[in-house]
Amino acid sequence: MAQTTSPQASIIRPSLEKAGRSISNSANEAVSARAVYSDPIKLRDSVIVPAAYVLGFGGVRASGKARKNSENTGFGVTGLPAGSWIMEADGYVRWRSTLDRTILLCGLLLLSLVGMRIVLKAWTRRQAQESRQQHANPKK
């Protein structure tokens, strides 16, 4: 059975393939070993190589009639410090992870909010229970 395609699909498909190749090439250039490991730092008898977690993302959007065969492409890279490799003069190599204070503080804030919610919920339940008991047994 022959497959038929609309004229718009035949215009958009090559365009999407071109955009996909463009994003792929940009991703390969942006997310490389240089994006993760920076230049080594020599400090006394040690060499320090900083590293980071790097995440790349991208997408393509194309449309037909409403946007007059338009296409939009995008790509982004984000990274967080991970730590560093420390190479000593005697050949000993060790990993020192980086403590990301922002993530730590956000986690502590979230934990404290959850704790406050639990305490507040227990307090309101107790108040409601005491109120029901007072209404059930009024003092004379």
Secondary structure, DSSP 8 states (H G I E B T S, - for coil): ------HHHHHHHHHHHHHHHHHHHHHHHHSSHHHHB---EEETTEEEEEEEEEEEEEEEEE-STTTTS-EEEEEEEEEEEEEEEEE-TTS-EEEEE---HHHHHHHHHHHHHHHHHHHHHHHHHHHHHHHHHHHHS---
